[in-house]
């Protein structure tokens, strides 16, 4: 059965299979406090504390980003994956999507601008007028399946592929 255990301070190792399934191997390391780099408030992994139908996790490492959008569906954790590169200018970031598990199923926005603020172990991203708050930490995921979630939370299994 697929689950995501809270927005914890633990990082988990993921192994992928040919069936686009991810399984958590072990919780590998505990993140120290708010261990993101003091000179770059985005660096690290952040997750929502929402108990709604969708949970999100976003990671910024170097100039790369990855966002997981998750929901439990029929006993399985359905995960949409988007990733790419980003640049930062003041409180604005520009996300360029280079791969997505929605490619070929729905329109994937290649470049998106967002504003952000951070402090006290929290990151707020404002994408297109919708603010989403994240806490420093990472979900510990059980068995998951990769694919695409539409606006009605319907899930279609799909591999992660490049975005042209």
KAHU-V721641 format. One record per backbone hydrogen bond with DSSP energy under -0.5 kcal/mol. NH is the residue of the N-H (numbers start at 1). CO is the residue of the C=O. E is the energy in kcal/mol with one decimal. If there is no record, write none. Layout:
# KAHU-V721641
NH,CO,E
NH,CO,E
This chain:
# KAHU-V721641
2,75,-4.4
5,140,-2.5
6,4,-0.9
8,6,-1.2
8,138,-1.0
10,138,-0.6
11,29,-2.1
13,26,-1.9
15,23,-2.1
17,21,-1.8
20,17,-1.4
22,144,-1.5
23,15,-2.0
25,13,-2.5
28,11,-2.0
28,26,-0.8
29,11,-1.0
31,9,-2.8
31,29,-0.5
33,31,-0.7
35,32,-0.9
35,33,-0.5
40,37,-1.3
43,40,-1.0
44,60,-3.0
46,58,-3.0
47,135,-2.8
48,56,-2.6
55,70,-2.6
57,68,-2.3
58,46,-2.8
59,66,-2.7
60,44,-2.7
61,64,-2.5
64,61,-2.4
65,84,-2.1
66,59,-1.8
67,82,-3.3
68,57,-3.2
69,80,-2.2
70,55,-3.3
70,68,-0.5
71,78,-1.8
73,76,-3.4
76,73,-1.4
77,143,-1.2
78,71,-2.8
78,76,-0.9
79,145,-2.9
80,69,-3.0
81,147,-0.5
82,67,-2.2
83,99,-2.4
84,65,-2.2
85,96,-1.8
86,63,-2.3
87,94,-1.6
89,92,-3.0
92,89,-1.8
93,114,-3.0
94,87,-2.5
95,93,-0.6
95,112,-3.3
96,85,-3.0
97,95,-0.6
97,110,-3.0
98,83,-2.6
99,83,-1.9
100,161,-2.4
101,81,-2.2
105,102,-2.5
106,102,-1.8
109,107,-0.5
112,95,-2.6
114,93,-2.7
115,126,-1.7
116,91,-2.4
117,124,-1.7
119,122,-2.2
122,119,-1.3
123,134,-2.4
124,117,-3.1
125,123,-0.5
125,132,-2.5
126,115,-3.0
127,125,-0.7
127,130,-2.1
128,126,-0.7
130,127,-1.5
131,129,-0.6
132,125,-2.8
134,123,-3.3
135,47,-3.5
136,121,-2.6
137,45,-2.4
138,8,-2.7
140,5,-1.1
140,6,-0.6
141,139,-0.7
142,3,-2.8
144,22,-2.5
145,77,-2.4
146,20,-2.6
147,79,-2.2
148,156,-2.2
150,154,-2.4
153,150,-2.1
156,148,-2.1
158,146,-1.5
161,100,-2.3
161,159,-0.5
163,98,-2.4
164,162,-0.6
